[in-house]
Amino acid sequence: MTSESIPAGGDPRRLLADARDLARRVRLAQRVTWLPLLVLALVTFGAILVYRFSQPVLSDCQPMADGQVCKAWYRTAQFYWWAALVLAYVVIAGGYLRVARARGLGTRVLPYVLTGVALVVLSAAVSGVWSILDHPYYPDEPPAFVQFLFRLVDPTGAIGLALLVLAWLERRVALLLFALGYLAVVLVPINFGWGVGWGSQWAFAPQLVINGGLLLLGSAGFALAQRLRRPR
């Protein structure tokens, strides 16, 4: 990026407009929105295989009228989410830094990465506290409000919350709308009736396919928009 000298007697309004235009062009050049969406989509799809090929830890099984109900802890899946998301944010930070160096610009990705990692820690802490409380509503389902809060701090919900921070950093309305739409899908689970009768090892697959597919489509859309915006 080059700099030009500006006459001291220049029009202040023109100087302000030029400064704003320069700031806008820098923000556009700093954006690599497709990268975090792609990486997080791959993490989400990877979770499907973890659920499929791991076994939940069952405890406190109680007989019911139509069978039995047990507490289930998907230990392997939870550790996968925490480790994979932290690694994902490291990859995202590295990708942004590499693009920034190639373009001779700075990057503002650090607050997003730190927020993402902090949300992973929060998700792990909530899971730990819940296990210590020993599921106080068991064998009944938790109230709807409690389930909503759990989805919000669940790894899939934490992805959406971190994307809100990225939208603010990039000053990108399209990403804000995407993040809100993603959170709506996560917080109000939609599976279109998929997975009925698939068994416990595939029970998480429909929602994860939808969440990951949405992230993947978003990545493709933002990559295409960035490509079309480049000067010919």
C-alpha positions as CSV (number, residue, x, y, z in Angstrom):
1,M,0.0,0.0,0.0
2,T,1.4,3.4,-0.9
3,S,1.0,6.8,0.8
4,E,0.6,10.2,-0.9
5,S,1.4,13.6,0.5
6,I,-1.7,15.9,0.9
7,P,-1.5,19.6,0.6
8,A,-2.0,21.4,3.9
9,G,-4.5,23.7,2.3
10,G,-6.7,20.8,1.0
11,D,-10.5,20.8,1.5
12,P,-11.1,19.3,5.0
13,R,-14.3,17.6,3.8
14,R,-12.5,16.0,0.9
15,L,-9.6,14.9,3.3
16,L,-12.2,13.3,5.7
17,A,-13.9,11.6,2.8
18,D,-10.6,10.2,1.5
19,A,-9.7,9.0,5.0
20,R,-13.0,7.2,5.4
21,D,-12.6,5.7,1.9
22,L,-9.1,4.5,2.8
23,A,-10.4,3.0,6.1
24,R,-13.2,1.2,4.2
25,R,-10.7,-0.3,1.7
26,V,-8.4,-1.5,4.5
27,R,-11.4,-3.2,6.2
28,L,-12.4,-4.9,2.9
29,A,-8.8,-6.1,2.3
30,Q,-8.6,-7.5,5.9
31,R,-11.6,-9.7,5.5
32,V,-11.2,-13.4,5.1
33,T,-14.6,-14.3,6.3
34,W,-14.8,-17.6,4.3
35,L,-11.9,-19.1,6.3
36,P,-13.5,-19.4,9.8
37,L,-16.8,-20.6,8.4
38,L,-15.0,-23.3,6.4
39,V,-12.8,-24.4,9.3
40,L,-15.8,-24.5,11.7
41,A,-17.9,-26.4,9.2
42,L,-15.2,-29.1,9.0
43,V,-15.1,-29.3,12.8
44,T,-18.8,-29.7,12.9
45,F,-18.8,-32.5,10.3
46,G,-16.0,-34.2,12.1
47,A,-18.2,-34.4,15.2
48,I,-20.6,-36.6,13.4
49,L,-18.0,-39.3,13.1
50,V,-17.0,-38.9,16.7
51,Y,-20.5,-39.5,17.9
52,R,-20.9,-42.4,15.5
53,F,-17.8,-44.3,16.6
54,S,-17.8,-43.5,20.3
55,Q,-20.0,-44.8,23.1
56,P,-21.7,-42.6,25.8
57,V,-21.0,-43.3,29.4
58,L,-24.4,-44.4,31.0
59,S,-25.3,-44.2,34.6
60,D,-28.2,-44.1,37.0
61,C,-30.5,-46.0,34.7
62,Q,-34.1,-46.1,35.9
63,P,-37.0,-48.2,34.6
64,M,-39.8,-46.4,32.8
65,A,-43.1,-47.5,31.4
66,D,-41.7,-48.0,27.9
67,G,-38.1,-49.0,28.8
68,Q,-35.5,-47.2,30.9
69,V,-33.9,-43.8,31.1
70,C,-30.2,-43.2,31.8
71,K,-27.9,-40.3,32.3
72,A,-25.6,-40.2,29.2
73,W,-22.2,-38.4,29.1
74,Y,-20.7,-38.2,25.6
75,R,-17.2,-37.9,27.0
76,T,-15.3,-38.5,23.8
77,A,-17.5,-36.1,21.8
78,Q,-17.1,-33.3,24.4
79,F,-13.4,-33.6,24.5
80,Y,-13.4,-33.6,20.7
81,W,-15.4,-30.4,20.6
82,W,-13.2,-28.6,23.0
83,A,-9.9,-29.7,21.5
84,A,-11.1,-29.3,17.9
85,L,-12.5,-25.8,18.4
86,V,-9.3,-24.5,20.1
87,L,-7.2,-25.9,17.2
88,A,-9.7,-24.4,14.8
89,Y,-9.2,-20.9,16.2
90,V,-5.4,-21.3,16.1
91,V,-5.8,-22.3,12.4
92,I,-8.1,-19.3,11.7
93,A,-5.7,-16.9,13.5
94,G,-2.8,-18.3,11.4
95,G,-4.8,-17.9,8.2
96,Y,-5.7,-14.3,8.9
97,L,-2.1,-13.4,9.8
98,R,-0.8,-15.0,6.6
99,V,-3.3,-13.1,4.5
100,A,-2.5,-9.9,6.3
101,R,1.2,-10.2,5.7
102,A,0.7,-11.0,2.0
103,R,-1.4,-7.8,1.7
104,G,0.8,-5.7,3.8
105,L,-1.9,-5.0,6.3
106,G,-2.7,-5.5,10.0
107,T,-5.4,-7.8,11.2
108,R,-8.0,-7.5,13.9
109,V,-8.7,-11.3,14.3
110,L,-7.2,-11.6,17.8
111,P,-10.3,-10.5,19.7
112,Y,-12.4,-13.0,17.7
113,V,-10.0,-15.8,18.4
114,L,-9.7,-15.0,22.1
115,T,-13.5,-14.8,22.4
116,G,-13.9,-18.1,20.6
117,V,-11.4,-19.8,23.0
118,A,-13.0,-18.1,26.0
119,L,-16.4,-19.5,24.9
120,V,-14.9,-23.0,24.6
121,V,-13.6,-22.7,28.2
122,L,-17.1,-21.4,29.3
123,S,-18.7,-24.4,27.6
124,A,-16.4,-26.8,29.4
125,A,-17.0,-25.1,32.7
126,V,-20.8,-25.3,32.4
127,S,-20.5,-29.0,31.5
128,G,-18.3,-29.5,34.6
129,V,-20.7,-27.6,36.9
130,W,-23.6,-29.5,35.5
131,S,-21.9,-32.9,36.2
132,I,-21.2,-31.8,39.7
133,L,-24.8,-30.8,40.2
134,D,-25.6,-34.3,38.9
135,H,-28.5,-33.2,36.7
136,P,-30.9,-31.9,39.3
137,Y,-34.0,-32.4,37.0
138,Y,-33.3,-36.0,36.3
139,P,-35.1,-38.2,35.3
140,D,-37.3,-35.4,33.9
141,E,-36.2,-33.1,31.1
142,P,-34.8,-29.7,32.2
143,P,-37.1,-26.7,31.7
144,A,-37.2,-25.1,28.3
145,F,-35.3,-22.1,29.5
146,V,-32.5,-24.2,30.9
147,Q,-32.3,-26.2,27.6
148,F,-32.1,-22.9,25.7
149,L,-29.1,-21.7,27.9
150,F,-27.4,-25.0,27.4
151,R,-27.7,-24.7,23.6
152,L,-26.4,-21.2,23.8
153,V,-23.1,-22.3,25.5
154,D,-22.9,-25.6,23.7
155,P,-20.0,-25.8,21.3
156,T,-22.4,-25.2,18.3
157,G,-23.9,-22.2,20.0
158,A,-20.5,-20.9,21.0
159,I,-19.5,-20.9,17.3
160,G,-22.4,-18.5,16.6
161,L,-21.7,-16.2,19.5
162,A,-18.1,-15.9,18.4
163,L,-19.2,-15.1,14.8
164,L,-21.1,-12.1,16.2
165,V,-17.8,-10.8,17.5
166,L,-16.2,-11.3,14.1
167,A,-19.1,-9.5,12.4
168,W,-18.5,-6.5,14.7
169,L,-14.7,-6.6,14.1
170,E,-15.2,-6.7,10.3
171,R,-18.1,-4.2,10.3
172,R,-20.0,-6.6,8.1
173,V,-23.8,-6.6,8.2
174,A,-24.0,-9.7,6.0
175,L,-22.0,-11.7,8.5
176,L,-24.1,-10.4,11.4
177,L,-27.2,-11.6,9.7
178,F,-25.6,-14.9,8.9
179,A,-24.5,-15.4,12.5
180,L,-28.0,-14.5,13.8
181,G,-29.5,-17.0,11.3
182,Y,-27.1,-19.7,12.4
183,L,-27.9,-19.1,16.1
184,A,-31.6,-19.3,15.3
185,V,-31.0,-22.8,13.7
186,V,-28.9,-23.9,16.7
187,L,-31.2,-22.5,19.4
188,V,-34.4,-23.8,17.8
189,P,-33.2,-27.2,16.6
190,I,-34.5,-28.1,13.1
191,N,-34.0,-31.6,11.8
192,F,-36.9,-32.0,9.4
193,G,-37.8,-35.3,11.0
194,W,-34.4,-36.9,10.0
195,G,-32.8,-39.5,12.2
196,V,-36.0,-41.0,13.6
197,G,-35.2,-44.6,14.4
198,W,-31.5,-44.2,13.5
199,G,-30.3,-45.1,17.0
200,S,-28.4,-43.1,19.6
201,Q,-25.1,-43.2,17.6
202,W,-26.7,-41.3,14.7
203,A,-29.1,-39.1,16.8
204,F,-26.8,-36.1,16.6
205,A,-26.2,-36.4,12.8
206,P,-29.2,-34.5,11.4
207,Q,-28.7,-31.4,13.4
208,L,-24.9,-31.4,12.8
209,V,-25.4,-31.9,9.1
210,I,-27.7,-28.8,9.0
211,N,-25.3,-26.7,11.2
212,G,-22.2,-27.7,9.2
213,G,-24.0,-27.4,5.9
214,L,-25.0,-23.8,6.8
215,L,-21.5,-22.9,7.8
216,L,-20.2,-24.4,4.5
217,L,-22.7,-22.6,2.4
218,G,-21.9,-19.4,4.2
219,S,-18.2,-19.9,3.5
220,A,-18.8,-20.5,-0.2
221,G,-21.1,-17.4,-0.4
222,F,-18.6,-15.1,1.3
223,A,-15.7,-16.5,-0.8
224,L,-17.7,-15.8,-4.0
225,A,-18.6,-12.3,-2.9
226,Q,-15.0,-11.5,-2.1
227,R,-13.9,-12.9,-5.5
228,L,-16.5,-10.8,-7.3
229,R,-15.4,-7.7,-5.4
230,R,-11.8,-7.9,-6.5
231,P,-10.8,-5.5,-9.3
232,R,-10.3,-7.0,-12.7
